[in-house]
Amino acid sequence: MRRSVNLRQPLRLLSDCSCSSRTASPTTRCISTSSNTATRPRAAEQRPAVRSSGQCRTYAHNPHKLEKKKRWEARNGLVDEYIPETDPALDLPELSIPINIKPPGRVRLAPSPENIDDSTYIPAASGEGLEEVGSVADWWENDKHWAPSMNYVGFSRREKITDAAVLEAMTRRAVVETLAVKHIEGDRALTGTWMTGGREAMLKALAVDVQVSEDGAVSLTGDLQAVVEGLKPAPQAEVQEIEPEVEQLERQEGLETAQETAVQEEDAAVVSDQEAYSDVLPSEDAHQLRKSWGNSWKSVSIEDPTLKFALNKRIQQLTGHIINDAKLITVRNVASYLSVLVKPPPPKKLVELLERKGDLPSLPNVKVYPRRVTPVDKERMVGRWKVIVNELQKRDLPVTGTAGYSKTPEKKWAQAKP
């Protein structure tokens, strides 16, 4: 008696057999390869009809998952040709969402060792010592993969201005700009958005003359319209449409192009920082301007809450200093505002505070030291320290410290310790 043995068939033949059309030959059979035991083949008339290729559900019952798998196989070169399904349920619309980040690229598979023609190539047996290329572990931490428009832009200056003369110049600029906006556009414009402006806008504001009469009326002499126009943002008509930043990043390929882009971004960041800080006066120029202005402009009243809020917001934007509400309530004019704004940095030590006040150091019987006065300092004051050092050296004793000698030998004697 002869047995018929089921031979294993390649996966490609199995897939072609399982997804064949209904007009296939009746002698064609799909033999399972899950078991190695010899089984009797089933008759062709007992086998149910095989579905067509459009209705084949061999690997997934969900049509969306099957379509996704076929797309992945076609993209990675696992199949020769990809033909989309004709099922209407699979005609999904492709979403186009604008983003400001550069997503990781597609995964590229290296060719198998059998497809490499180089005879000197030796495939690695393990991953030890191989360089990792194309990792996405720190992809989102790299600033080059984020568009510059995603960077945080704060309202106030990142670094506070500490020079007293420059702070006074920035305060005068804010006073002129606030009064000019109120005079030309009214109180409602004081709550609008103002641009920081560059050096040209700063010089225009500082060139305006401020005069305060005896009754407190303020008069401004200068080009106020140019000052107000310098605070407004650029009109939308002048904004040029540029290529989306993400598309620019995606078009850059290769290590050399990426390095050039990084250098350009660093240069652009430096230029933007220089433009952002171009409205700061040098300290020498601020001192000269302060002498020419005098102190009469500091008597400008800012008791109006709307005017005070706009002035405080503008000074915060220009200098980086924030005046809290508790101190802002006590401000009546520009002079009192400057007394709160222009303050020396807090002392790090108590001696700095005492020397700044000058009350105790001025007394004849008081002397302030920058550190603790030690017994050695007291001996040096009376001139006995040199004598003490000579006597200690004659006896081979340490000048300072114990040099291994116990501080309290009597305690050891009382406790009967060696």
FIFI-515083 format. One record per residue (C-alpha): x, y, z; residue in one letter. Coordinates in steps of 0.001 Angstrom, whole numbers, padded with zeros to 6 digits, always signed. Layout:
N
XYZA...
***
This chain:
418
+000000+000000+000000M+001455+003354-001094R+001020+006554+000898R+000855+009994-000618S+003141+012415+001189V+002270+016135+001343N+005314+018118+000301L+006010+021634+001679R+005462+024359-000857Q+006974+027841-000962P+005046+030715+000582L+004627+032407-002772R+002936+029320-004267L+000710+029077-001223L-000400+032684-001497S-000982+032338-005253D-003000+029209-004648C-005137+030614-001833S-006004+033804-003703C-006623+032284-007155S-009764+032909-009142S-012808+030658-009324R-011905+029473-012820T-008785+027739-011575A-008052+024177-012497S-009929+021615-010344P-006677+019789-009726T-005129+022782-007932T-005038+022278-004180R-003946+024464-001233C-001933+022233+001069I-001410+023351+004670S+002191+023400+005890T+001433+023630+009589S+001856+019880+010147S+004533+017503+008888N+002391+014359+009170T+001104+012682+006044A-002601+013293+005554T-005017+012258+002868R-005818+015113+000457P-009397+016226+000408R-011393+015900-002749A-011726+018997-004904A-015542+018837-004933E-015658+018933-001092Q-013504+022095-000904R-015458+025358-000696P-015116+027883-003443A-012143+030207-003083V-012894+033914-002919R-011601+036307-005493S-008543+038472-004931S-010702+041470-004055G-012428+039526-001282Q-009462+037521-000001C-009059+037778+003783R-006063+035512+004355T-004118+037527+006917Y-006615+040050+008282A-010386+040242+008466H-010231+044029+008716N-009921+045558+005211P-008151+048621+006590H-005427+046536+008255K-004961+044451+005103L-004636+047547+002943E-002155+049081+005397K-000039+045913+005352K+000044+045803+001565K+001139+049421+001411R+003932+048720+003892W+005103+045702+001874E+005125+047722-001339A+007013+050591+000260R+009738+048331+001655N+010158+046304-001527G+008674+043043-000225L+006319+042729-003193V+006895+043492-006856D+003800+045571-007495E+001062+047090-005394Y-002471+047358-006736I-004946+049182-004454P-008135+047422-003516E-011306+048403-005325T-013435+048132-002209D-015250+051480-001709P-014758+051139+002039A-010997+051405+001495L-011144+054724-000376D-010120+056776+002639L-009331+060480+002194P-005723+061380+002888E-005402+063985+005622L-003220+067024+004991S-002426+068672+008318I+000050+071588+008343P+002738+071031+010957I+005774+072991+012117N+007988+070014+012850I+010007+067681+010698K+008953+064054+011322P+011498+061243+011104P+012094+059881+007633G+011006+056523+006337R+012824+053429+007500V+015324+052220+004933R+016266+048568+004937L+019800+047526+004082A+020179+044951+001302P+020584+041354+002335S+024080+039784+002158P+022992+037606-000784E+022302+040685-002924N+025718+042312-002366I+028209+041841-005209D+031293+042871-003225D+033370+039764-002594S+035235+041369+000316T+032052+042059+002241Y+031710+040028+005432I+028334+040262+007183P+028384+040842+010927A+027270+037961+013099A+026191+040250+015980S+025578+043910+016678G+028651+044323+018882E+030893+047143+017721G+028521+048347+014993L+027763+052037+014783E+024151+053037+015329E+022899+055114+012407V+019569+056839+012002G+018266+056530+015541S+015163+058507+016492V+015789+058357+020240A+016655+062071+020534D+014818+063241+017437W+012404+065631+019161W+015146+067058+021418E+017071+068353+018385N+016211+071992+017667D+016943+071544+013949K+013827+069384+013582H+011552+072137+014918W+010612+075181+012893A+011964+078512+014205P+008383+079734+014542S+007905+077227+017395M+010525+078943+019557N+009252+080713+022633Y+009259+084495+022296V+008749+086239+025613G+007171+089622+026153F+009912+091230+028211S+013644+091296+027641R+015495+088108+028525R+018320+089964+030281E+017487+092819+032631K+019125+096199+032185I+021051+097121+035340T+022797+100365+034353D+021093+103328+036063A+021621+105765+033180A+020293+103311+030589V+017261+102554+032774L+016491+106259+033010E+016799+106621+029222A+014458+103679+028639M+011984+105182+031110T+011989+108493+029247R+011432+106641+025993R+008464+104783+027488A+007011+108034+028862V+007269+109757+025467V+005734+106803+023617E+002877+106445+026094T+002011+110152+026036L+002275+110256+022232A-000141+107343+021800V-002586+108892+024257K-002389+112287+022524H-002847+110974+018967I-004988+107822+019253E-006649+108173+022655G-006814+106071+025813D-008142+102953+024067R-004895+102588+022115A-002888+102351+025355L-003994+098732+025797T-002872+097654+022314G+000115+095589+021233T+003316+097586+020780W+006413+096465+018944M+009759+096661+020727T+011349+098548+017854G+014982+099013+016980G+017547+101731+017388R+015849+104076+014928E+012562+103995+016845A+014445+104569+020105M+016283+107636+018789L+013043+109134+017470K+011419+108800+020894A+014433+110189+022763L+014589+113191+020408A+011162+114418+021566V+011336+117306+024036D+009207+117039+027192V+008113+120192+029014Q+006050+120285+032210V+004290+123497+033221S+003606+124664+036754E+000037+123364+036684D+001260+119877+035636G+000353+120077+031929A+002737+118147+029679V+003734+119324+026207S+005665+117213+023704L+007709+118793+020909T+008824+116537+018086G+007643+114050+015455D+004988+112277+017520L+003397+110602+014499Q+006655+108811+013672A+006928+107659+017287V+003415+106179+017179V+003995+104509+013812E+007142+102849+015174G+005049+101028+017772L+002677+099446+015272K+003396+096029+013710P+004267+095718+010039A+001217+095705+007729P+000126+092379+006310Q+000596+093583+002726A+004341+093886+003199E+004718+090372+004577V+006184+088134+001879Q+004954+084612+001532E+007770+082167+002062I+008020+078454+001617E+006836+076470+004657P+009679+075772+006996E+008887+072089+007210V+009191+071677+003446E+012541+073430+003548Q+013739+071010+006183L+012457+067984+004281E+014295+069011+001107R+017630+069045+002868Q+019370+065741+002355E+022819+064571+003295G+025151+065327+006155L+026817+068265+004425E+023536+070045+003809T+022432+069450+007392A+025654+070937+008736Q+025320+073995+006512E+021749+074453+007696T+022809+074265+011344A+025438+076967+010761V+022887+079179+009016Q+020414+078748+011881E+023071+079680+014426E+024002+082771+012411D+020340+083722+012109A+019888+083317+015869A+022875+085592+016516V+021533+088195+014094V+018079+088050+015697S+019608+088538+019144D+021577+091532+017887Q+018450+093021+016375E+016506+092416+019589A+019166+094199+021685Y+019898+096981+019180S+017522+099325+021025D+019825+099542+024071V+021936+102656+024468L+025588+102517+025446P+026180+103704+028981S+028284+106711+027870E+025562+107987+025524D+022933+107511+028220A+024949+109622+030681H+025285+112458+028166Q+021576+112405+027343L+020629+112401+031012R+022636+115581+031577K+020957+117324+028632S+017444+116401+029772W+017628+117689+033304G+015110+116634+035970N+012031+118618+034986S+010564+115782+032917W+010528+113520+035981K+007631+115521+037422S+005215+114107+034804V+002171+112801+036659S+001168+109169+036084I-001679+108939+038576E-004068+107965+035770D-004449+104141+036131P-004641+103590+032362T-001533+105660+031726L+000329+104039+034617K-000518+100520+033421F+000588+101266+029842A+003827+102868+031066L+004615+099965+033396N+003945+097424+030637K+006183+099288+028200R+009043+099590+030700I+008789+095865+031418Q+009015+095170+027681Q+012066+097409+027232L+014052+096716+030408T+012884+093324+031697G+012019+094717+035155H+008633+093920+036695I+007179+096333+039265I+004631+094587+041452N+001260+096125+042267D+002124+096862+045897A+004915+099225+044811K+003066+100501+041762L+000248+101877+043918I+002639+104247+045699T+003932+105740+042429V+002657+109249+041667R+005073+110620+039068N+008060+109546+036997V+010525+110443+039757A+008865+108091+042247S+008714+105394+039568Y+012455+105738+038949L+013121+105457+042682S+011446+102042+042589V+012923+100939+039259L+016514+102157+039528V+017895+100388+042565K+021329+098919+043182P+021525+095135+043363P+020943+093667+046835P+024135+093206+048860P+025536+089708+049120K+027092+090308+052553K+026113+092280+055616L+029295+094347+055459V+028263+095685+052042E+024947+096844+053451L+026610+098515+056456L+029167+100280+054285E+026429+101440+051924R+024424+102984+054748K+027506+104478+056403G+025996+104878+059889D+028156+102453+061862L+031494+102926+060031P+031298+106665+060697S+031437+106161+064481L+034926+106608+066038P+034803+103462+068178N+033291+101097+065565V+035159+099168+062899K+033466+096900+060364V+035319+093791+059144Y+034412+091797+056041P+034840+088464+057911R+034963+087002+061410R+037789+088230+063641V+039822+085205+064820T+042234+084936+067800P+045120+085138+065340V+043773+088470+064073D+043578+089787+067624K+047206+088788+068312E+048336+090459+065112R+046555+093661+066093M+048633+093968+069284V+051865+092704+067649G+052305+089434+069571R+051788+086993+066739W+055429+086895+065594K+056604+086158+069131V+054083+083334+069466I+055165+081793+066161V+058856+081821+067146N+058193+080163+070503E+056041+077453+068939L+058649+076655+066306Q+061385+076309+068977K+059337+073613+070702R+058419+071826+067424D+054765+072572+067978L+052290+073363+065203P+051661+077057+064635V+048041+076517+063629T+045954+073416+064170G+046634+070399+066378T+048892+068318+064073A+047539+065078+065494G+047588+066138+069152Y+044358+065666+071027S+042551+068756+072187K+041455+067299+075532T+043968+064749+076871P+042514+065123+080370E+039293+063538+079135K+041195+060419+078077K+042938+060266+081452W+039626+060445+083287A+038206+057651+081109Q+041383+055533+081519A+041978+055449+077778K+045475+055108+076280P
***
